[in-house]
Amino acid sequence: MLVPASLPPQPGWHSGHTAVHACPGVTASRCVQATTWAATIRWRDCAECLPHRTVAALPPGGVALQVTVSLEHPRPGWIRPRAWPPRLTGRDVHAPFEGLPARIGVYQHEALVHGVEVGTMVFFGRPRPTARQAARAAAILRALKLP
């Protein structure tokens, strides 16, 4: 049974999560998912949308992230077991990202963790995060409790 990833309260962060629900376009017997989000500013979008309004308001030093956990039957062949939390470095952040302002840097990570698919997106208020920004995002990913 899947449960959302949980995040204990973190000073300076706003967070929340969705309930577990069927993945878009399929039945719950085929796929279920839940998304957890956290940001250094108030979240302004639906939890599972590309966060256009949130990143538009993100200051240069800001960070926002989404982590979606899912169970899919059958599991996609491309997803592989990987370590959690991911090692987030500035080298892995890309900008521009399709659909977002060029000033926003994005980090993506897909992994199979203890049999659960985990998709991570981290948004930075600048194309390349500072060491402090990357450390703040990494600390939140470490604090996140996966199912």
C-alpha positions in Angstrom: 0.0 0.0 0.0 1.4 3.4 -1.0 1.4 6.4 1.3 2.7 10.0 0.4 6.2 10.9 1.3 6.2 12.9 4.5 8.2 15.9 5.5 8.5 16.9 9.2 8.0 20.7 9.6 11.1 22.5 8.5 11.8 26.2 9.5 11.6 28.5 6.5 9.7 26.0 4.3 6.1 25.6 3.3 5.0 22.0 2.4 2.2 19.7 1.8 1.1 16.6 -0.1 -1.7 15.0 -2.0 -3.7 12.0 -1.1 -2.8 8.7 -2.9 -4.8 8.5 -6.1 -4.9 6.8 -9.5 -2.2 8.0 -11.9 -3.6 10.2 -14.7 -5.4 8.2 -17.4 -5.3 4.8 -15.8 -7.2 2.9 -13.1 -5.9 2.6 -9.5 -5.3 -1.1 -10.1 -2.7 -0.1 -12.8 -1.0 2.8 -11.0 -1.3 5.0 -7.9 0.7 8.0 -6.9 1.0 10.9 -4.4 3.0 14.1 -4.6 4.8 16.0 -1.8 5.9 19.5 -2.3 8.0 22.0 -0.4 9.2 25.6 -1.1 10.9 28.5 0.6 7.9 30.6 -0.5 4.1 29.8 -0.4 3.1 27.2 -3.0 0.9 28.7 -5.6 0.0 25.8 -7.9 -1.7 22.4 -7.8 0.7 19.9 -6.2 1.3 17.9 -9.3 1.4 20.7 -11.9 4.6 22.2 -13.3 4.6 25.0 -10.8 4.5 28.1 -13.1 3.1 30.5 -10.5 5.4 29.3 -7.7 8.6 29.6 -9.8 7.5 33.0 -11.2 7.5 34.2 -7.6 10.7 32.4 -6.6 13.4 34.9 -5.6 17.0 34.2 -6.8 17.8 32.5 -3.5 14.6 30.4 -3.4 14.0 26.7 -3.8 10.9 24.7 -4.6 10.6 20.9 -5.0 8.1 18.2 -5.9 8.6 14.5 -5.1 6.1 12.0 -6.6 5.9 8.4 -5.3 4.1 5.8 -7.3 3.4 2.1 -7.7 2.9 1.0 -11.3 1.9 -2.5 -12.5 3.8 -3.6 -14.4 6.7 -1.4 -13.4 8.3 0.5 -16.3 11.5 -1.2 -17.5 13.5 2.1 -17.7 13.3 2.9 -13.9 16.3 1.5 -11.9 17.1 1.2 -8.3 19.1 4.3 -7.2 20.3 5.6 -3.9 18.1 8.0 -1.8 18.6 10.8 -1.2 20.1 11.8 -4.6 23.4 13.6 -4.6 22.3 17.0 -5.8 25.0 19.1 -7.3 24.9 22.4 -9.3 26.4 20.5 -12.3 23.1 18.5 -12.5 20.9 21.6 -12.7 19.7 22.6 -16.1 18.3 25.8 -17.5 16.3 26.8 -19.4 13.7 24.1 -18.8 10.8 23.8 -21.3 7.8 25.8 -20.1 9.7 27.7 -17.4 11.5 31.1 -17.4 15.2 30.8 -18.4 16.2 32.2 -15.0 14.9 29.0 -13.3 17.3 26.0 -12.9 15.8 22.5 -12.6 17.2 19.3 -11.2 15.4 16.0 -12.0 16.0 12.5 -10.5 14.1 9.3 -11.1 14.7 6.2 -9.0 13.3 3.0 -7.7 13.6 3.1 -3.9 12.5 0.1 -1.9 10.1 -0.9 -4.7 8.6 2.5 -5.0 9.1 4.8 -8.0 10.3 8.2 -6.9 10.3 11.2 -9.2 12.0 14.4 -8.0 12.1 17.9 -9.4 13.9 20.7 -7.7 13.5 24.3 -8.9 16.0 27.0 -8.1 15.4 30.8 -8.5 18.5 31.0 -10.7 19.9 29.0 -13.6 22.8 27.6 -11.4 22.1 27.3 -7.6 24.5 28.6 -5.1 26.2 26.1 -2.8 23.8 27.2 0.0 20.7 26.7 -2.2 21.9 23.2 -3.2 22.6 22.4 0.4 19.1 23.6 1.5 17.5 21.4 -1.2 19.6 18.4 -0.3 18.7 18.8 3.4 15.0 18.7 2.6 15.4 15.6 0.4 17.3 13.9 3.3 14.5 14.9 5.7 11.8 13.5 3.4 10.4 10.1 4.7 9.7 7.8 1.7 7.1 5.1 1.9 
